[in-house]
Amino acid sequence: MCIFASLIVINCYFCKQKLPCLPSMLTLEYETIFDLFFSEGELERIEARNKPGKKPLPQSKMVQARKFVEEYAYRISEKWYQFFVLKADIVLEKITKELK
């Protein structure tokens, strides 16, 4: 779990049956899931979707969350690979750098 500047908590939910990896952005009662799609090792696209039963992130937070996911997509996918493919322990990161 990583903590971002404005108290957005990022939980990376990894599911063995689902590809791509699915980082979930949540803050208080809001939550949005981002699907990361890779092709030949390159980030192809990022899609945001609502989590059933939760309100989506407000637009102001959504812009910030999307920037974060775009910036850290490769790190997120690397942790997915380490956890599910290599069966290795992953090190949690606390990210305090604000994105521009």
C-alpha positions, 0 to 999 in steps of 0.5 A: 500500500502506498500513500500519495500526497493528498491522502489517496491510498493506492491498494494494488489488488492482484488476482491470479485469474485476472489480467491486467493488474488492477491498482485500485485508488481509494480515498474515504468512501470513493474508489476507482479501479485502473486497468493497466494494459501492456503489449510487448512490454509497453504500456498500451492504455489505462482504463478507469472503472468504478468499483461496484458499491462504491462512489467513483473518485471525484473528478479532481481526485481522478485527474491526480490518480490517473497521473499517478497511475501513468507515472508508476504503471511500470512499477505497479506491473513489476510488483505484480510480476514479482508477487504472482509469477516469481512468488516473491515477497514485495516491498511496500513503498511510501511515495511522498513525491508530488507529481507535476 
